[in-house]
Amino acid sequence: MFLVKSKSLCLFLVIASFVLVSTPTFSASKEESQPKDVCSQNQKDDKAPTVENMLKARQEGDLEKADRIQAILNEKAKKSWRSPGGDEIVVESPCPTAPECDNAFYKSYLWDGDHLICTGPVSGGISVDYDTSGNVYAVRCSTWNGIANACIKVYKYQYIYPGYQWSVLTSFSSVNSFSYPVVLTGSTGNKLYLFYLSSSQNGDIWMTRFTQSGVFEGSYEVKVGADTITYFSACVDYENGNHLMVAYQKERPSDPTPDLYTITSADYGETWDNEVFVSYDGAHPDIAYGRNGYVYLVFEFTGGLNHEILFYKNSDYCSPGGWVELKFLTHGSHHTYPKVAALHTLPADSPYVWVAYNQENPAGTDIDLLYAYSRNGFASWYPDCILDSSSAWNEMACDLWTKRSPDYQYVHICYFAGRYVYPIPHGHIFYGSASATNPENWGFLFGISNAWPTQSEDGRKICQGTFAQGNCAIMYAGKDPNEPFGDNFQHLYFDASAWPTDVEEEVTEGEVPAEFSLSANYPNPFNPVTRIQYTVGSEQTQPIHATLKIYNLLGQLVKTLVNEPKEPGTYEVIWDGRDERGDKVSSGVYFYMLEAEDLTRTKRMVLLK
């Protein structure tokens, strides 16, 4: 499925197929059974040599079975992922799928199941964003009064007793059709901005503003008139929340290439001025806000036989004359639908910036996903890096996002990887992340989708990323695999890396919890530290001896965090990613196990560097 870049990686993936337990396979149809290979067998076999089976055996007191599995894992580790000298082999760009499991993909335990937001058409595009309280907002176009995409619906993910759930926040309709809805939240003023492209007058851009509780505040013209506008992107100043910025492409009958403009508002979208000409040739723009007025823009330069990716920056909220041409990020191939994200760190003029984009081969038979990055905002670039590449599958339609925090060091990506063999679609939404400390290492690229996603080269029609309760989350368009085959990918799904189902209720002073529980660590994935909360409860008053230990994928003890009597109560411990000797451990999956008397709880976490 994916291009394997070294023999070491092949061996690593073979062992990963045994020890990683979350490797679901998907049947192509009701008549086609699951592939009977080593991957699917290991999923169902409780005797398979996996870490979970080893830990389970120890919990059940079957030490002989546990030791036998431990010996197998140790032997496989020596043969598969360590060099003759015993040193760990660095994997350049690990692929989530082992070669022998062509119909399966590795779905990380972090993404524990997709939630259906709604059913209905999603062909007009999708968008998602989060507010400072951790609520999530999603939008899509829907059919109204028999007109396709004539209605826009806004959904909100929030805590509604007894848990978090999706509900319709608001909706509005028109006699015109809509496309490319964009939802944005302001950090101040409790604002919810909804941008969309209307079919009126060959394409008009409008913005409707609500409060974050769904109260309508007005609809405003962004760019309307006789000009033909076919695509746009929008961003908001997350520091003050009053600056809104839009980049759009304008078509002219006498001009073979689209023109690119930006337009801004400094009063929460009520008035729009400062329309700025950016380029005589620019398509499919994507705009992102950085910090202190810095804005970043990427688009396709369509002239000639190839579409190249061009990067611009503006240091003053898209001000007139402020756009500076900085770099052609590609050369010599057909590149489309770029996405840009910049960290919100200081100094504001030199953040880490990533740009991801599709690359089609000259024959037009394969699409790969490439990226470029800058360590200093714009001064120097590392272009045309391969993020995911395969000759048999298309990797495309990405979205990039980062957290709106001055100390956040990560960028995240989601994208489509798959192919279409009529009448059976193959493909999934994949996820990865990189950091300022290692901007070229995207870690494990693993699938997160249970449903079959729709296919397009544009990520705005397939998948969009955000944060939910502080954790990465992805919304995507797709269909239930059990539904009849066809092109009716008309559902909206949502998945997050750690759903807030394991969060313990706050324990008030003097209250003794009766439960025994282990919460999900936070953050997850993490680097360099993570917090683990656990509860030791009993009706008795005497202390209970508790242990909290970290294990690696081979079941080897890495670190003992707790090993002492504990009074009934809720506790929190921090792990700094070091082993018993104080050495930093490598990136990967780790288990943490809580034991108290005859009770045991185990969870998993990921360290990403």
TIRO-511872 format. One record per atom (N, C-alpha, C): z, x, y. Coordinates in pm, whole numbers, plus 50000, padded with zeros to 5 digits. Layout:
ZXY ...
***
This chain:
500005008249879 500005000050000 500005008550125 500885018550129 500995026950246 500595041250211 500245048750311 499825062350294 501045071050267 501125077050150 502235085750114 501905099850159 502795106250233 502445118450304 502905131150234 503675130250127 504075142250057 504545138549918 504515148449826 505035146049693 506515142949698 507205149349789 508645146749802 508885132049836 508055126649922 508205112749961 507945103649842 506945107049760 506685098949641 507905098449552 508485110249528 509665110649442 510815103049504 510975104549634 512045097449703 511895082349687 510655077649698 510425063349689 510635058149547 510335066349446 510575062049309 512055059749286 512885069249329 514315067349311 514815056049397 514205054149517 514625043249603 514375029749538 513315028949458 513015016349392 514055012749288 514815022749239 515875019949144 517185016649212 517495023849319 518835022349376 518915012349487 517825009049552 517844998749655 517674985149588 518604976449612 518674964249532 517924952549594 517674952849722 517034941349786 515534943249790 514834941249677 513394943349670 512734930949614 512674919949690 512104907549638 510614908649620 510084901549521 508644900649503 508224886349531 506974884749571 506484871649609 505314868149519 505374856149460 504264851749376 503114847349464 501874849849416 500694846149494 500434831249489 500824824649383 500654810249372 501604805249265 501634792049248 502524786449147 502094790649007 500804793148988 500314797048856 500504811748829 500634819848936 500714834248917 502164838648908 502554844848800 503934848748778 504244861448854 505554864648860 505984876848927 505464889048850 505104899748918 504664911848850 505764917548763 505454920248639 506454925048545 506474940248544 507004945848653 507094960248661 508544964248675 508754977148693 510114982348695 510914976648811 510254973748923 510974968449039 511544954749010 510704945548961 511184932048938 512194931548824 512044940248725 512994940548615 514364945048664 514384955048750 515664960048798 516404949848882 515674941048950 516334930949031 517164921548945 516694918448824 517334908348741 518284914448638 518244927348617 518994933848511 520314938948565 521444933048518 522734937648565 523154950648500 522314955948408 522584968848347 521764980048411 520934976448507 520084986548571 520954996848643 520485009248651 521285019848714 521255019048866 521945009248922 522015007749066 523435009849113 523555012749241 524875014949298 525725002249290 525114990749315 525884978349310 526434975649171 525604978149067 526094976148931 527204986048897 527084998248948 528145008148925 529445003848990 529374999549117 530584995149186 531164982549123 530284973449080 530744961349015 531474964448885 530944974048809 531604977948684 532984983648711 533114991548814 534434997048847 535394985948890 534884976548964 535734965349004 536214957348884 535344955948783 535694948248664 536484956448563 536704969048592 537484977548503 536684983648389 535364982048388 534524987948284 534155002048326 535095011248312 534885024848359 533805032048281 533665028748152 532635035348070 531235032148123 531005019248154 529715015348209 529505021748345 530545021648429 530425027548562 530095042348554 530775049648464 530515063948450 529105066548397 528645057748308 527295059548252 526235057748361 526415047248445 525475045048554 525545056448655 526775060948683 526955072048776 526205084448729 526285087348598 525595099148543 524085097848558 523565085548536 522115083448549 521675085648694 522455080048788 522115081548928 522165096148971 523175103248926 523285117448961 522115125348908 521715122448783 520615129848722 519305126848794 519085114048828 517865110448900 517835116849039 518995117749099 519055123849232 518675138449226 519135145449123 518825159649112 517335161749093 516685152749018 515275154448986 514365149449098 514845139849176 513935132649262 513965136549407 515135138449464 515135140249609 515885152549655 516105161849565 516675174449607 515775185949562 515685195849645 514875207449613 515595215849508 514915225749444 515585234149344 516845240749398 516905243249525 518085249549582 519195239749615 518935226849595 519955216849620 519955211349761 519075216149849 519045211249986 518305197949993 518725189650083 518035176950102 516655179350160 515695171850110 514315172750159 514135162850273 513645167350384 513435158850499 512175150550479 512305137450484 511155128450470 510555126350608 509265129550623 508645129050755 508575114850810 508065105650730 507905091850776 508005082650656 509215079650611 509385072350486 508755058550491 508145054850379 507465042050366 508335032750284 508375019950316 509315011050250 508945007150109 507725009650066 507265004049941 506925015049842 507545014549726 507245024149621 505845021549567 505095032149528 503705030349487 503535020849370 504495020649275 504305012249157 504604997549185 505074994149304 505424980249337 504464975049443 503214973449408 502204970049507 502384956049564 503004947049487 503164933249534 504554930649590 505344941049609 506704939349658 506904947749783 507984945149851 508344953649963 509854954149971 510364964850032 511804966450045 512304958250161 513104948150134 513714939950239 515174944150251 515514950250363 516854955350382 517884944150374 519034947450319 520124937650311 520574932950449 520254940950551 520684937250686 520054924150731 518834921850684 518124909650721 518294899950606 519294891050616 519764884050498 519144870350476 518094867050543 517464854150517 516934847850643 515704842650637 515074837050755 515574822850782 515754819750908 516124806250950 514904799451011 514644787350970 513534779651025 513954773651159 513304777851266 513584772151398 512964758451411 511684757351376 510984744651391 509704745051309 509124733551287 507804732351227 506834727451334 505574730551317 504594726251415 503724737751460 502664735151536 501694745451575 502334756851655 501884768751631 502324780351707 501134788651753 499934782751752 498724790251782 498644794851926 499364788352017 499284792152157 500074804352194 500884809452102 501694821152130 503184817952126 504014828252114 505454826552104 506154837052191 507414834452225 508184843952305 509664841552278 510494851952299 511924851052273 512654860552367 513864856752409 514694865252493 516154861152475 517084869652523 518504866852509 519184868052645 520354861452659 521094862352784 522334870952767 523094872552873 524254881352871 525384876052783 525334863352746 526354857552658 525964858252511 524794863852482 524354864952344 523554853252293 523314843052377 522454832052336 520994836552333 520194830452248 518794834052232 517934821952267 516804824552333 515884814052373 514504816952314 513894806952253 512574808452193 511664797552247 510374800752264 509404790852313 508144791252228 507474779852223 506174778752157 505404767352223 504104767152199 503274756052243 503164745652131 503084733152168 503034722452070 502014711952113 501634703452019 500684692652048 501384681052118 500734675252218 501284663752289 500154653952320 500364641352285 499414630752316 498004633952264 497974640552149 496704644052087 496034656452142 496654663052240 496064674952301 496774687252243 496004696152183 496594708152124 497194717052232 498394722052208 499084731452297 499314725752437 499454712552447 499694706252577 501184704652607 502024709452518 503464708252537 504114721852509 505094725252587 505884737452563 507314733252532 507844738252421 509204735252380 510054747952386 511274746152435 512224757152447 513384754352352 513714764252270 514804763052173 515894773052210 517134769252179 518264777852212 519114780152088 519454792552063 520344796451953 521704799552011 522694791151979 524014792652039 525074787551942 526334790251978 527424785751893 527694770951918 527474762951813 527794748751813 528624746051689 529864742351709 530814741351598 530174734451478 530294740151356 531164751351321 530484764951318 529284766351373 528624779251368 527444779851463 526674790851452 525504792651537 524324784751480 523554778651567 522414770851521 521384769551633 520144765851592 519064763551687 519024748851726 518684746251849 518494732551896 517464732652007 516804721352030 515824720152138 516574719552270 516284728852360 516924729052490 516194720052589 514874721452594 514074713252685 512614714452645 511774706152704 510334706652681 509624699952798 508354703152813 507544696452915 506084696752871 505274687752925 503894686152879 502954684252997 501664684552966 500634683553070 499344678553007 498404674553091 497084670753041 496264683053010 496724694753056 496054707453025 496724713852904 496044723352845 496624730752733 497254743652785 498264748452713 499004760552751 498754771552650 498974783952694 498904795352603 499784806552658 500134815552570 500924827452602 502204824352680 503054815352631 504324813052700 505194825452696 505924827952804 506854839252813 508184834052864 509264836252790 510594832152833 511384844652872 512034844152989 512814855253039 514144849953094 515184857953078 516484854153132 516874863853242 517444858653349 517954867253455 519404871053427 519764883253462 521134887753439 522114881453536 521604876253646 522454869253744 521844855753775 522644846853825 522144833953869 521924823653761 522234827153633 522114817353525 520704811653515 519684820353536 518304815653541 517614817253406 516704807953379 515834808553263 514414806353313 513564816653303 512194816153354 511224813953238 510284804753260 509274801953158 507894803053222 507164813553187 505804815753235 504814810453131 503634806353179 502614801653085 501264801653156 500214802553074 498834802053122 498314787953097 497904781253204 497374767653195 495844768253193 495234758853121 493774758553112 493114753053238 493884748253333 493304742653456 492584753553536 491474749953597 490704758853685 490374772353618 490004771953493 489634784053419 490794793653397 491984788753412 493144797053385 494024799153505 495174792553510 496174794153615 497494798553553 498244806853624 499554811153578 500624803553655 501524797153581 502624789653639 503954794953587 505014791953661 506374795153617 507264782953640 507934778553536 508914767753547 510294773653525 511224770153615 512554776053610 513604765653570 514474769853480 515594761753438 516874769853455 517994762853448 519244770053425 519314773153276 520204782053238 520304785653097 520924774553013 521384763953077 521824752053004 520744741352998 519554744353052 518414735453040 518164726153157 518824728153269 518614719653386 517364724353462 516434715353484 515184718453552 515444721853699 514844732853747 515004736953886 513694737253964 512564735853897 511304735553969 510184742853898 508944739353931 507754746353881 507044752853999 506574765053979 506034772954090 504704779154050 503784779554146 502494785954125 502654801054133 502214807854029 502204822454030 500844827454076 499794823254007 498434826554047 497524815054005 497054807254101 496194795954072 494964796854162 493864790654118 492634790854197 491424791354107 490304794654166 489034794554094 488844806654004 489674816954020 489544828853936 489794825453789 489054831953702 489234830053558 490244840153507 491424835453474 492484844053421 492644841053273 492594851353192 492584849353047 493784855452975 494574863753042 495704870152973 496674875153079 497984875053046 498964880253140 500214884653065 501054891953135 502364896053084 503344895453199 504634892953170 505634891453275 506914898853237 507654903153340 508964909353317 509874905953434 511164908253417 512164904953519 513054916953543 513514918153663 514504928253701 515854923953643 516334931253542 517554927253474 518824931753546 518654939053655 519844943353731 520294932453829 519334927253906 519664916954004 519164903153963 518104903053883 517594890453831 516724882553926 516474887754047 515674880154143 514214884554149 513914897054107 512544901954108 511844897953978 510674891653994 509834888053881 508474894553902 507884899653794 506634907153805 505664902653697 504404900653733 503384895953641 502154904853653 501594908853540 500314915953535 499304906853466 498094905853518 497114896753459 495714902353471 494844897753380 493444901853384 492604890353436 491694893853525 490834884053591 489384886953553 488674876553509 487264877953470 486374873153585 485254880553606 484264876553706 482894875953640 482094865653669 480804864053600 479884876053614 479914882553728 478984893653752 479534907153705 480744907253651 481404919653613 481624919753462 481064929553389 481214929753242 482624933353196 483444938653284 484804942353246 485814934553329 486974931153273 487974923653350 488694932653450 489094926853562 489904933953660 491384931453632 492214941053673 493634940053646 494414939653777 495354930053788 496174928153906 497644926553866 498504928753964 499904924853949 500294916254069 501304907954049 501824899454155 503334898054135 504074896654245 505534897154235 506194886054315 507454883554279 508324874554354 509684881254368 510284879854486 511594885754511 512654875154537 512324862454509 513284851654535 513384842154416 513534847954297 513704840154173 512484831654141 511314836054186 510074829354149 509634818154238 510314815754349 509954804454435 508714807254518 508514819654560 507284823454631 506714836054569 505374836554565 504684847954503 503714853954604 503844866954624 502934873854715 502734888054663 502204896454750 501964910454714 501084911754589 499994903954587 499034906054480 498414919954498 498424927754393 498004941754401 496894944354300 495794949954345 494724954254256 495154967154186 495034967454054 495464979053977 494274986753921 493334979653857 492234986653791 491004977653786 489824983553799 488574976053787 488234973153643 488994978653550 488744976553407 490094976353336 490554964653294 491844963853226 492024950753154 492354951353025 492544939452944 493864940152870 494384928452835 495604926852753 496754935452806 497134933352932 498214941552989 499574937952927 500454947852926 501854945452890 502704952852992 503674945753051 504474951153159 505944950653119 506694961153155 508114961953118 508884967953233 510074962653256 510944967753361 511834978753304 512084988953390 512974999753351 514324998653418 514455005053533 515725004853607 515455008953752 516265003553844 516175007253986 514765005454043 514084994954002 512774991954057 511604997953982 511825006053880 510725012153806 510135002053708 508805001053710 508074991853625 506974999653553 506714996153428 505745003453345 504694993753294 503444998153296 502314989553264 501334996953173 500924990353065 499884995652977 498814984952957 497584989352932 496494979852911 495324987052846 494334978952805 493114984452745 492094987452854 491614999552855 490475003152941 489235000852856 488454990352888 487454985152794 486074991352808 485844999752909 484515005052933 483995013552818 482675013952805 482065022052700 482185015652564 482065023752460 482105018752324 483525017352272 484475024052333 485835024252282 486795018152383 487835012052331 488915007052414 490035017352412 490335022952529 491405032852539 492645026352602 493795032452578 495055027452633 495425035652755 495645028752864 495975035252990 497385031453033 498125041253086 499505039153127 499635040853278 500335031453343 500645032253485 502145030453504 502635034853620 504025032053656 504095029053806 505145021353841 505405017953979 506895019654003 507255025954113 508665029054137 509365019054228 508645008154268 509234998854363 508794984554333 509174979354218 508954965354184 507494961054201 506564969054156 505124965754164 504634964654308 505174972354397 504814971454538 503364975554562 502754970654669 501374974454701 501254989554720 500234995354660 500025009654670 500955017854584 501825011254510 502795018554431 502355022254291 501255016354244 500795019454109 500105033054106 500535041154013 499995054754000 499405056353861 498125060753856 497505063353726 498085076253671 498625075453552 499315086953496 498615092953376 498155084553284 497685090653160 496825081153079 495705086353026 495025080152914 495775084452789 496305074852716 497125078152599 496315079652472 495045075952475 494215076652355 492865082552392 492155086652289 490835092552310 489965090152185 488805083652206 487775083752104 487805073151998 488745063551998 488775053151897 489035039751964 488895029151889 489045015751942 490515011751935 491185010552050 492605007452057 492804994252131 493724986052082 493894972752139 495374968852144 495664958952228 496954952152240 498144961752246 498214969752352 499354978852365 500624971552406 501764977152369 503074972252411 503884984052461 504734981852564 505494992652625 506954988652635 507844998352620 509274996352639 509875009252693 510805008052787 511465019552848 512965017552842 513695028252814 515145027352816 515645024652958 516825018652969 517395015253100 518445025653140 518195037953102 519145048753126 518945054953264 519865063553302 519775071353424 519525085953389 518795093453472 518175089053599 517015079453575 516855070153668 515905059353650 514455064053652 514195075653713 512805080053725 512315087953604 513155089953502 512715098053387 513315092953257 513125080253225 513645075253098 512695078452982 513165076252862 512275076652747 511435063952748 510125065552726 509195054352724 508375055152596 508235043652528 507385042852410 506265032852434 505085035952381 503935026852384 503375026052243 503185014152191 502595012252057 501335003852071 500375006151980 499084999451992 498334999851860 497344990751847 496484990451729 495385000851743 494955006151627 493775014751625 492855010351510 491635006351545 490655002451445 489795014651409 489485015851280 488605026851241 487175023851285 486305034051292 484945031851344 484165021051271 484445019251141 483705009251064 484244995151086 485394994151152 485984981051177 486584974551055 486904982450953 487434976950828 488924979250809 489574986150900 490984988950883 491644990751020 492874985951033 493634987351156 494954994151125 495295004451201 496555011551185 497375010051313 498665012951301 499565011851415 499955025751461 499655028851588 499955041851647 500925040051763 501485051251809 502375050551925 502295063652002 502775063052125 502925074852210 504295073652276 504845085052316 506135084452383 506235095552486 507105093252583 507385103152686 508895104952694 509315117352708 510735120452719 511235119752864 510295118652958 510705119553099 510005109053185 509765097353129 509245086253207 507755086253227 507155097853255 505715098053279 505135112153285 505955122353302 505415135653331 504635141453213 505085139353094 504395144752976 504445134552865 503395134752780 503265124852674 502975131552541 503415124652435 503055128252298 502255116452243 500915117352250 500085105652219 499635105252073 499085093552034 498405091551906 499245095851787 500525092551788 501375094751671 501205082951575 501185085651447 501005075151348 502355068851316 502465055851339 503685048851303 503575042851164 502445036451133 502215030950999 500725030550974 500315036050861 498895037450834 498625035450686 497585027950655 497155025750517 495695021750518 494945026550422 493525023250414 493295009550353 494275004250281 494104991450213 494724979750289 495634982750382 496334972350455 496124974250605 496234963350679 496214963950824 497644964250878 497914973550968 499194974251038 498884972051186 499434961451245 498994957751380 499964947651440 499634942951561 500314931751626 501804934451643 502134944751720 503524948851733 504184942951857 505504944051860 506294941551980 507354952451989 507584957452109 508604967652135 509684961652224 510944965352197 512014960552284 513214969952276 514034969452380 515254977352386 516324969052454 517564973152441 518674965552500 518804968952648 519194958952726 519324960752870 520694966552903 520874979052865 522164985752884 521895000152926 522645005353024 522365018853073 522665029952974 523435027152869 523765037452772 523085035152636 522195025252629 521545022352501 520385032052480 520305038052361 519375049052336 518275045752236 518125033152197 517195029752090 516055020852139 514925022052072 513825012752089 513515006951952 513124994251949 512884987251823 511464982051821 510934980551700 509564975751685 509504965951569 508684955651585 508304946951474 506784945651476 506204943451359 504744942851351 504334936351220 503064933051212 502494927251091 501844938151006 502084937750877 501424946850783 500954938650665 499654938550640 499164930850527 497664930050524 497174921450438 495734919250425 495534904750385 494314900250388 494024886450352 492964886350242 493334881450125 492414879950013 492374865049980 491284858650015 491204843950002 491404839749858 492184828949833 492914821149933 494374825349946 494704837549904 496104841649898 496384851750008 497224848350103 497564858150206 498604868150157 498434880450194 499404890850163 499844897050295 501104898550315 501564905050437 502974900950473 503614909250553 504974906550595 505194912150736 506254907750799 506694913350925 507604925150893 507304936550953 508074948650930 508874952351055 509914960251033 510824964251140 511144979051129 511334985451244 511784999351250 512395002251385 513015013751400 513605017551529 513595032751542 513595037351668 513665051551700 514685053351811 515035065751839 516065068251939 515655079552031 516365080952141 516085091752235 516365105352173 517285106152079 517585118852014 516525122751912 515765113051862 514715115851765 513605105651784 512815106751891 511865096151927 510695094551830 510475104051740 509385102951645 509835097551510 511115096051488 511615091551360 511955076751368 511145068451303 511345054051304 512155049251185 512745058551110 513585054750997 512785047750889 513455039550810 512765031650710 512055020050778 510775018450749 510015006850796 510044996650684 510814985850702 510974976450592 510644962350637 510224954250540 509874940450568 511104931850589 510974921850676 512094912850704 511734898350678 510474895350648 510034881450643 510064875950501 510624864050484 510544856850359 509314847850356 508944842550471 507754834150479 506514843050496 505354837050482 504104844350503 503724843350650 503654854350720 503324853750863 501854851250887 501574845351002 500194843651044 499604857351078 498284857951093 497624870751118 496864870351249 497054880851328 496354882551454 496554897051496 495674902051580 495864915651633 496884915851746 497224904251798 498134903251913 499524899251866 500504907951891 501874904951851 502444892651919 501914888652032 502424876852102 502094863952028 501254864751927 500964853151843 501594854151705 502264865351678 502834867251545 504324869351548 504794879851615 506204883451607 506694888951740 507954885651773 508574890151897 510024894051867 510494904751932 511824909751905 512804907052017 514094906451983 515144904252081 516464908852022 517584904052078 518924906652024 519654893452010 520434892251904 521264880451881 522684885051852 523604881451939 524994885551925 525114900651911 524294907951986 524344922451987 523524929251881 522944921851788 522164927751679 520684924751696 519844933451640 518404931351649 518014918351580 517034911451638 516544898951581 515044898051604 514374890551517 512924889151524 512554874651501 511664869451584 511074856251564 509614858051527 509144850351429 507744851851389 507164838451345 505834837551351 505114825651312 504614827351169 504774816951088 504344818050949 504414804850877 504384805550743 504424793650660 505264796350536 505754785650478 506514786450353 505554790150240 505894800350157 504984804150048 504764793049947 505664783049942 505524772249845 504604761149894 504204761750021 503304751550072 501874754150026 501014744050033 499614746049991 498944757050073 498004763850011 497284774450080 496404768650190 496134776850286 495314772750399 495704780550522 495224776450633 495474783550758 496574776950842 497344768350780 498354760850857 499654768850868 499584780150938 500774788050964 501464782051086 502204771451064 502664763351176 504174762051182 504874772351143 506334772051151 506814784151231 508024782951282 508624793651359 509914797851288 510024810751254 511154816151180 511914826351265 513174828151228 514034837351302 514954844351203 515064857551219 515954865351133 516624876051218 517854879351185 518614889451259 519214899451161 519464911451212 519924922351124 521334920151074 522144912351143 523504909551096 523944896351157 523784885551081 524164872451133 525664871751151 526144864751254 527574864251282 528314854551191 528134856251058 528814847650963 530074854050908 530224867150927 531384874050874 532394877450982 532214872251102 533134875351212 534454868151190 535524875751191 536834869951168 537324862851294 538044851851276 538654845251390 539764854051447 539904853351576 540914861451643 542304857451596 543144867251566 544494864751519 545454865751636 546144855051667 547064855251778 548334862551739 549054867051838 550264874751814 551284866451737 551844872351633 552834865551553 552244857551439 550894855951437 550254848351331 549894857551216 550244853951093 549954862150976 548784855950901 547644862750891 546504856950821 546774856150672 546294845350609 546504843450466 545314848450385 544214851750450 542994855450378 542904870550357 541984874150270 541674888150245 540184889550270 539764897150370 538354897250408 537954910750464 536644913050457 536024925050512 534854920650597 534874923550725 533824919150815 532664929050818 531514924450866 530374933250885 530694943550992 530324955950967 530584966351066 529714964151190 530154969451301 529404967751426 529474980751506 528374985951558 527024980551537 526484984451400 525384978251364 524734981151237 523264977651250 522354987351240 522545001751216 523345008251329 523865020351302 524705026751401 524415041651411 524815047451522 524765061751546 525445064251681 526515072251688 527085079851576 528295073151511 528845062351575 530065056351521 529855041451500 530675035751411 530665021351387 532095016651363 532335003851389 533674998051374 533694988651254 534744989351176 534914980851058 536224973251073 536144960151067 537344951851077 537644945650941 538904945350903 539294939450776 540634932350791 540874923050702 542104915150705 542814916250570 544064919550574 544914919750455 545964909050475 545924898550395 546854887550412 547584884150284 548774878850296 549574875050180 550674865750225 551094856850135 552224848250165 553534855950161 553494867550094 554704875750087 554804884350213 555974889650234 556214897250357 556144912250337 556144917250214 556144931550193 554744937350217 554664950050254 553354956450274 552524956650146 551194956850163 550264957350052 549474970250062 549394977749951 548644990249955 547134987149962 546474992550062 545054990050085 544295003150096 543065003150047 542175014550063 540845009650117 540265017350204 538925014650258 538135027650247 537085027550162 536355039750131 534855037950155 534215048950191 532765049350214 532095056250096 531015050150043 530235055949933 528785057349978 528065066949920 526645068149946 525855060149844 524525060849851 523685053149761 523855056949615 524345069049590 524555073449452 525945069849401 526705062849482 528045059149441 529075070049458 528725080849522 529645091949543 530535089049664 531805092349652 532745090149761 532395099349878 532245093449996 531925101050116 533165103150202 533915092450224 535055093350315 536055082350282 537335085750281 538405075850270 538955073250410 538795061050456 539235057550591 540675052250592 541045045050488 542385039250479 542905041350338 544155045650326 544805047050195 546315046950216 546855034950243 548265033850275 548695019150270 549995016650263 550475002750266 550184996350401 549824983650399 549504976350520 550284963150525 550904960650639 551504947650661 550394937150670 550664924750631 549634914350649 549174913650793 547864913950814 547324913650949 545854917550949 545274918051067 543884921951085 543834935751150 542994944551094 542924958351138 541474962251166 541324972951243 540004978351272 540044993451260 539024998951198 538945013351180 537555018051223 537455030051273 536185035551321 535745046751226 534465046351186 533895057351108 532885064551197 533035077851204 532185085851292 531025092451219 530705087651098 529555093151025 529805106850965 531065110450941 531395123450881 532055121350744 531905131450658 532495130650526 533915136350527 534485138250408 535865143050396 536045157050455 534975165050453 535055178750507 534825179250657 534485167950716 534205167550859 532775170150894 531895171250793 530475173450817 529765160250843 528765160450932 527985148550958 527105145350839 527085132750797 526255128750684 524855125250735 523905124550643 522525121950680 522275107050700 521145103850760 520765089850777 520585083250642 520885070450636 520685063250511 521615051350498 521605045550378 522425033850346 523745038350286 524835032350330 526175035350280 526915022450248 527835023350152 528675012050115 530095014650165 530775004050205 532195005350233 532954994650154 534014999050085 534734990649991 536204989650032 536694977450041 538094974650070 538774969949943 539904976249907 540684972449790 542134970449830 542734959549784 544154956849806 544654948849687 545624954649614 546114948949489 544934946849395 544674934749349 543584932349256 542344926349323 542264927349455 541144921749530 540254932749585 538934930249582 537974940249627 536864933449707 536444939749816 535304935149894 534424947149925 533084945249917 532134956149942 531034951350034 530664959550132 529524956750220 528724969650241 527554967950302 526674979350325 526364980950473 525994993250510 525654996350648 524605007450649 523975009350764 522905019250778 523225028650893 523165041550865 523285051850968 521885056651003 521505055351129 520195059751176 520365070551281 519675081651264 519745092551361 518405094551428 
***
